[in-house]
Amino acid sequence: HSRGLFLMAPALYLEGLPELRSGVLDCPTAVVHGWRDEVVPFEHSVRFAQAYRCALHLLESDHRLHNQVRVIQYLFEYFLIALDLPAVAFE
């Protein structure tokens, strides 16, 4: 059993990939996705977040999310704190 799941630009609902089975997600989940993702449309993460009632963070970025590293750091630290886990020390 996982205590939490933090997904970044996940490959969801893509042709050729299996669908996630209903009820398989049994832990707090957060999704981070870029509005300008050219690999996986952000709408796939919106659909996933709605279906599984996950936290969703849409950022001004592409699939790599490279220009949002600091924001993602804060989101991840908050996610860990919300799970009552120690935050990671980033430099």
Phi and psi restraints in degrees (value plus and minus 20) as a CYANA .aco file:
   2 SER   PHI    -108.0   -68.0
   2 SER   PSI     127.3   167.3
   3 ARG   PHI    -104.0   -64.0
   3 ARG   PSI     -41.9    -1.9
   4 GLY   PHI    -193.6  -153.6
   4 GLY   PSI     142.2   182.2
   5 LEU   PHI    -157.3  -117.3
   5 LEU   PSI     103.3   143.3
   6 PHE   PHI    -137.1   -97.1
   6 PHE   PSI      87.7   127.7
   7 LEU   PHI    -124.4   -84.4
   7 LEU   PSI     117.7   157.7
   8 MET   PHI    -142.1  -102.1
   8 MET   PSI      98.0   138.0
   9 ALA   PHI      25.0    65.0
   9 ALA   PSI      34.8    74.8
  10 PRO   PHI     -89.6   -49.6
  10 PRO   PSI     126.0   166.0
  11 ALA   PHI    -101.5   -61.5
  11 ALA   PSI      59.4    99.4
  12 LEU   PHI    -126.9   -86.9
  12 LEU   PSI     122.8   162.8
  13 TYR   PHI      37.6    77.6
  13 TYR   PSI      12.8    52.8
  14 LEU   PHI    -111.2   -71.2
  14 LEU   PSI     126.1   166.1
  15 GLU   PHI     -78.3   -38.3
  15 GLU   PSI     113.6   153.6
  16 GLY   PHI      72.9   112.9
  16 GLY   PSI     -33.4     6.6
  17 LEU   PHI    -120.2   -80.2
  17 LEU   PSI     124.2   164.2
  18 PRO   PHI     -89.6   -49.6
  18 PRO   PSI     130.5   170.5
  19 GLU   PHI     -92.2   -52.2
  19 GLU   PSI     128.7   168.7
  20 LEU   PHI     -91.9   -51.9
  20 LEU   PSI     109.7   149.7
  21 ARG   PHI     -87.7   -47.7
  21 ARG   PSI     121.4   161.4
  22 SER   PHI     -81.7   -41.7
  22 SER   PSI     117.3   157.3
  23 GLY   PHI      62.0   102.0
  23 GLY   PSI     -21.5    18.5
  24 VAL   PHI     -95.4   -55.4
  24 VAL   PSI     -42.5    -2.5
  25 LEU   PHI    -113.4   -73.4
  25 LEU   PSI      87.0   127.0
  26 ASP   PHI    -144.6  -104.6
  26 ASP   PSI      10.9    50.9
  27 CYS   PHI    -164.2  -124.2
  27 CYS   PSI     141.1   181.1
  28 PRO   PHI     -77.9   -37.9
  28 PRO   PSI     115.5   155.5
  29 THR   PHI    -154.7  -114.7
  29 THR   PSI     119.4   159.4
  30 ALA   PHI    -146.4  -106.4
  30 ALA   PSI     122.5   162.5
  31 VAL   PHI    -143.3  -103.3
  31 VAL   PSI     112.6   152.6
  32 VAL   PHI    -137.3   -97.3
  32 VAL   PSI     110.8   150.8
  33 HIS   PHI    -166.9  -126.9
  33 HIS   PSI     129.6   169.6
  34 GLY   PHI    -110.9   -70.9
  34 GLY   PSI     116.8   156.8
  35 TRP   PHI     -77.5   -37.5
  35 TRP   PSI     -55.4   -15.4
  36 ARG   PHI    -121.2   -81.2
  36 ARG   PSI       6.6    46.6
  37 ASP   PHI     -81.5   -41.5
  37 ASP   PSI     101.8   141.8
  38 GLU   PHI    -116.1   -76.1
  38 GLU   PSI     -22.8    17.2
  39 VAL   PHI    -123.7   -83.7
  39 VAL   PSI     -72.0   -32.0
  40 VAL   PHI    -142.6  -102.6
  40 VAL   PSI      95.6   135.6
  41 PRO   PHI     -77.0   -37.0
  41 PRO   PSI     117.4   157.4
  42 PHE   PHI     -80.3   -40.3
  42 PHE   PSI     -45.3    -5.3
  43 GLU   PHI     -79.8   -39.8
  43 GLU   PSI     -46.6    -6.6
  44 HIS   PHI     -86.3   -46.3
  44 HIS   PSI     -59.0   -19.0
  45 SER   PHI     -91.7   -51.7
  45 SER   PSI     -54.6   -14.6
  46 VAL   PHI     -82.4   -42.4
  46 VAL   PSI     -66.3   -26.3
  47 ARG   PHI     -79.0   -39.0
  47 ARG   PSI     -65.3   -25.3
  48 PHE   PHI     -82.7   -42.7
  48 PHE   PSI     -66.9   -26.9
  49 ALA   PHI     -82.9   -42.9
  49 ALA   PSI     -58.6   -18.6
  50 GLN   PHI     -86.6   -46.6
  50 GLN   PSI     -64.3   -24.3
  51 ALA   PHI     -86.6   -46.6
  51 ALA   PSI     -57.2   -17.2
  52 TYR   PHI    -128.9   -88.9
  52 TYR   PSI     -13.2    26.8
  53 ARG   PHI      33.0    73.0
  53 ARG   PSI      32.6    72.6
  54 CYS   PHI    -119.8   -79.8
  54 CYS   PSI     137.8   177.8
  55 ALA   PHI     -89.1   -49.1
  55 ALA   PSI     118.6   158.6
  56 LEU   PHI    -150.5  -110.5
  56 LEU   PSI     109.6   149.6
  57 HIS   PHI    -143.1  -103.1
  57 HIS   PSI      90.5   130.5
  58 LEU   PHI    -119.3   -79.3
  58 LEU   PSI     102.4   142.4
  59 LEU   PHI    -134.8   -94.8
  59 LEU   PSI     135.1   175.1
  60 GLU   PHI     -95.8   -55.8
  60 GLU   PSI      66.6   106.6
  61 SER   PHI    -183.5  -143.5
  61 SER   PSI     157.6   197.6
  62 ASP   PHI    -123.7   -83.7
  62 ASP   PSI    -181.8  -141.8
  63 HIS   PHI     -82.4   -42.4
  63 HIS   PSI     -53.9   -13.9
  64 ARG   PHI     -95.4   -55.4
  64 ARG   PSI     -41.5    -1.5
  65 LEU   PHI      37.1    77.1
  65 LEU   PSI      -2.4    37.6
  66 HIS   PHI     -82.8   -42.8
  66 HIS   PSI     -49.0    -9.0
  67 ASN   PHI    -106.8   -66.8
  67 ASN   PSI     -13.9    26.1
  68 GLN   PHI    -144.4  -104.4
  68 GLN   PSI       3.1    43.1
  69 VAL   PHI     -77.8   -37.8
  69 VAL   PSI     -63.9   -23.9
  70 ARG   PHI     -84.9   -44.9
  70 ARG   PSI     -62.1   -22.1
  71 VAL   PHI     -83.2   -43.2
  71 VAL   PSI     -63.9   -23.9
  72 ILE   PHI     -82.8   -42.8
  72 ILE   PSI     -57.4   -17.4
  73 GLN   PHI     -77.5   -37.5
  73 GLN   PSI     -68.7   -28.7
  74 TYR   PHI     -84.5   -44.5
  74 TYR   PSI     -61.6   -21.6
  75 LEU   PHI     -81.7   -41.7
  75 LEU   PSI     -61.3   -21.3
  76 PHE   PHI     -88.1   -48.1
  76 PHE   PSI     -62.6   -22.6
  77 GLU   PHI     -81.1   -41.1
  77 GLU   PSI     -63.4   -23.4
  78 TYR   PHI     -82.8   -42.8
  78 TYR   PSI     -60.9   -20.9
  79 PHE   PHI     -79.0   -39.0
  79 PHE   PSI     -65.2   -25.2
  80 LEU   PHI     -84.6   -44.6
  80 LEU   PSI     -63.1   -23.1
  81 ILE   PHI     -82.5   -42.5
  81 ILE   PSI     -62.1   -22.1
  82 ALA   PHI     -82.7   -42.7
  82 ALA   PSI     -47.4    -7.4
  83 LEU   PHI    -108.2   -68.2
  83 LEU   PSI     -17.2    22.8
  84 ASP   PHI      42.4    82.4
  84 ASP   PSI      18.7    58.7
  85 LEU   PHI    -132.1   -92.1
  85 LEU   PSI     133.3   173.3
  86 PRO   PHI     -86.2   -46.2
  86 PRO   PSI     116.5   156.5
  87 ALA   PHI     -89.8   -49.8
  87 ALA   PSI     128.6   168.6
  88 VAL   PHI    -103.4   -63.4
  88 VAL   PSI     121.2   161.2
  89 ALA   PHI    -105.9   -65.9
  89 ALA   PSI      93.6   133.6
  90 PHE   PHI    -123.7   -83.7
  90 PHE   PSI     127.5   167.5
